[in-house]
Amino acid sequence: MADDATPPVSPIAFPAAEAARFIGVSPSHFYALQKTGRLPLPVRLGRCVRWRRAELTAWLDAGCPALERWTVIRAEGRAAR
């Protein structure tokens, strides 16, 4: 009989706790980064708030700039999408 198990799906967006783990910081530090405008903006799916994996990866690759600078970098198209 064939194995019909579905392979695990890698999420493209994370809730805050998983996003914190993804970038290697504690959840409390993640919230502090968000509060001080040092993280990319999340996406909202109804009442759910998620951070996109690709956005976090590009932000890390760009050296973790503050949100204001990150917005400029993204608008100029210098970060991978």
N, C-alpha and C positions, 0 to 999 in steps of 0.2 A: 504494500500500500504506500502510495506517495505521501510525503510529508507536506501537509497543507499549511504549515505554520507560516504566518506572515512575518517577514523580516522586520526588525525594529526600525522605527522611523526616527530620523534625526530631526529634532525641532528646528525651525527656522527663526523662531522667536521664543524668548524666555520670560518668565515672571522674574521679579526682582531677585529673589533668593538664588535662582539658577543663573541669572545674568551675573550676579556677584561671584558665584563659583566659577563661571566661565572666564571672567577676567582676573580671577585669583585674589579677590578681596573678601572680607567678611560682609555679611548683609548690612551691618550697621555702618561700615565704611562706605558701602555702595550708596546707602541712603544719604550719607553726608556728602558724597560727591554729587549726587543728584540735587540736593538742597542748595549747594553752593554753585550750581551751574557748570559743573565740570564733566557731565556725561552727555552723550547724544540724547535727543528727545526720544521717548518711547512712542509706541503706537498704541492706540486705544481700540479695543474690540469690545464694544458695549461697555461694560463696567470693568473689563479686564485690561490691565496695563502690561504691555510686553515690550521687550527690547529686542530688535532684530539682530540675529547672529552676524549677518554680513555688515551691518552698521557698526557693531561693537568691534568686529575684526578690523575693519577699515580705520576706525578711530584709534585702536591700539597701534596699527601700522603707522599712523600719522603722528604717533608720539603722545597720544592722550591730550590733545589740546582742549582748552576750555570751550564750552558750548558756543560762545560768541565767535571764536576763531574757527571752530569746527564747521559752523554754519557757512562761513566765508569759503573755507576749503571745499566743502561740498558744492556750493553754488558755482565755484570756479571749475568744478569738475576734476580737481586734482586728486580726489580720493576714489578708489575703486568702488563701484556700486554693486 
